[in-house]
Amino acid sequence: MDWAMKFLPLQYRETQSDFFGKKGISWHISCLITKKSDPEPTASILSDHLDLNTYIHILENGTQGWFSIAHIIRHLLLTLSVQFPNLNEIYMKTDNAGCYHCTPLISFISQNHSHFPITIKEINFSEAQSGKDLCDSKTGSCRMHVARFLNEGNDILSASDLKRALESNNGLKGTKICVISIDNAEEPKIKSKIPQISLLNNFRFDVDSVIARRAYQIGCGRLIETNTLKDQHLNVGEMNGFEVLEEFPSHAVDVGQVCVKMRNPNIQNEMEEEQNQDQDQGHLNNDLYACPDPYCQKQYVSSANLEKHLALGNHLYRKAEETRIDCGIKIWVEKCSAIREKYAHICETVLSQSRDTDIFSLSSGGWALKSVAKCNRFSLNVKEYVKKIFESCEKTGKRPNYAALSGELQKACDENGQRLFRPFEWLTANQLRNLFASYINNKKKN
């Protein structure tokens, strides 16, 4: 699911004054991918065919918030239950937009989990800068279809015109469009919150609880009881403000397809044997079709076999002779790897009782998750030391050298020659500058 970029109304012939002050039309893309019952294998590559159905909600009124998404999900589930009677549960995938990744929408789905005609099993949110896939591709196809309708001499000024443009010329394959209106004045105010929800990217819904994880199937997850998220305004019967102006078409639409290509090793081996035979015969002839890759040695008698070779990409490269320099580099890498493994083993043995042992257990799940930056307060000793320097600077009127002061903190010693500050208490020049600025602001207020 994803919001498409707002569509600006267009006229076939518009003046310069008509170009300015336009109000964009919001439209939401939902793509349903289902398994096809009878996949048809090709000659050389087995393709797992998946059916693709696209549903577009065009908003006559309403904003791109969680309230609109909640109504769209409810209407979409009702439509899917009629079109696919055997469909019992779905898995949702969206990007990290605030209208999806928020507590009100998670609470709405969790609270009405048993009332939906089709169960929402999970919601998965894409990582940052990810999720630009199927919905955006479908949006591009829709815009090209609308441009064709516009070039035929038509105007697109409203949501109904946009629906008419998308359904023109027999429409897009596997795509249905409807027009809805949402009254945001009916949006309830939700007080419940999920702590650190921005770090949770996987939500699994059960009858009485929600299991939230930072990544799919990583760790046991955080158990959130449905009662903690419950709100009477989120019941399906209590939420108003949704109206369908133009429903999805009732007639059947050709289903789109998405293919996941899988190589068949048996067929591939047979084709390689045929190509090897053609290559042996080609050495006897002068007119040969050589592979355009300059490092590939394969040649073929016919252009058809060359095209198959290029499609498969099984090039045959000549093994380069290894020089003494390459041998020395490999030996050096082996020695360094052995030292590193030995050092890691020693550290793991010594620090077995410490928390840092997780560094060496890279096989455990969750090691690639983004760490949370913690805010550490400055120690009292450092603050008192810097405060004295600040007071002396106020008396003399000289501005301190923050870089030199940072080095002074690292070298400062007491009467016995012991360091005054430990390494984790050292401050950088930028931190000292901010600390001095806070002292100045406090002095002005007082």
Buried (B, 14 or more C-beta within 10 A) or exposed (E): BBBBEEBEBBEEEEEEEEEEEBEEBBBBBBBBBBEBEEEEEEEBBBBEBBBBBBBBBBBBBBEBBBBBBBBBBBBBBEBBBEBBEEBEEBEBBBBBBEBBBBBBBBBBBBBBBEEBBBBBBBBBBBEEEEBEEBBBEBBEBBBEBBEEBBEEEBBBEBBBBBBBBBBBEEBBBBBBBBBBBBEEEBBBEBEEEBEEBEEBBBBBBEEEBBBBBBBEEBEEBBEBEBEEBEBEBBEEEEBEBBEEBBEBEEEEBEEBBBEEEEEBEEBBEEBBEEBEEBBEEBEEEEEBBEBEBEEBEBBBBEEEBBEBBBEBEBEBEEEEEEEEEEEEEEEEEEEEEEEEEEEEEEBBEEEEEEEEBEEEEEEEEEEEBEEEEEEEEEBEEBBEBBEEBBEEBEEEEEEBEBEEBBEBBEEEEEEEEEEBBEEEBEBEBEBBBEBBEEBEEEEEEE
